[in-house]
Amino acid sequence: MGLKDWPSAGFPGTALNPDTLLPEVVDEDVCAEALTLSNDAGDAIFVLLARGLTSEAAEAVAIARLEDPASIRLQVLDAEVLRASKHFVRAERLLKALLPEVSTTSLEPWVFQQLGKVYFSNGQFVAAAQKFATALELRVASGADATAIYSSTVSLKRALDLAEQTEDYK
């Protein structure tokens, strides 16, 4: 899959690596320009994560959550920092705790997608596939935009492929 086929990661100049299922900055100029136009702390945290700057993202999300502790987006980004730091159980707990709050909202598929990423990063490919499938179903049912549906589709396929390979080695 060429770079042009990578799903959008949701911020200009970023895309989802179809092998790792992690966001990456793929166009630094576009990303930097979009950051200068944004006043959203979540955008800056997301880009730090996409650049692989986990410690800086952890500090930024801690500061942002002090200012807005109820923000779902910041809580999900906090879980992303935990996932990137390999604190999988804590990331899973945080995301699962958010599910009742986002149930039946437009954020529910996103939280399921993020939960799938936690399982995927921890090598739990069957569990990841289940969460990605739920995210995909919810996105399709709600008429989400094509980029979100494509992201879930790519994630589901990758998790299923790795689950199958893992099963072959047992």
C-alpha positions, 0 to 999 in steps of 0.5 A, a space after each residue: 500500500 503506497 503512501 497515497 493509499 494510507 488513510 487520513 489520520 484526521 489532521 492535515 499532513 498526517 496519515 494512518 500507517 497501515 502496518 502499525 495503525 498509528 498516525 504519522 506526519 507525512 507532510 511536515 509543511 502542511 502539518 506545521 501550517 495547520 498547527 499554526 492555525 489551530 488554537 486547539 491543544 488536542 491538535 498539538 497533542 495529536 501531532 506530538 504523538 504522530 511525530 513519536 514525541 510521547 513524553 512531550 505529548 504526555 506533558 501537554 495532555 496533562 496540562 490540557 486536562 487540568 484546564 478541561 478535565 471533562 473533555 472526551 477528546 483529551 481523555 482519548 488523547 490521554 489514553 493514546 499517550 498511555 498506549 504509546 507508553 505501553 501502559 495498555 491496561 491503563 489505556 484500556 481502562 480509560 477508554 472503557 470508562 468513556 464508553 457509557 458516556 459516549 454511547 449513541 453519540 458520534 464519538 462512540 465509534 472513535 472510542 471503539 477505534 481507539 480501544 482497538 488500537 490499544 489491543 492491536 499495539 499490545 498484540 491482541 489482534 482478535 480483540 483489536 479486530 472485534 473493536 475495529 469491526 464495532 467501530 466500522 459498523 457504527 460508522 457505516 450505520 451513522 453515515 460517517 465520512 468516507 475517511 473514517 470508514 476507510 480507516 476502520 476498514 484498513 485497521 480491521 483488515 490488518 488486525 484480522 491478517 495478523 490474528 490469522 498469522 498468529 493463529 497459524 503459529 500456535 
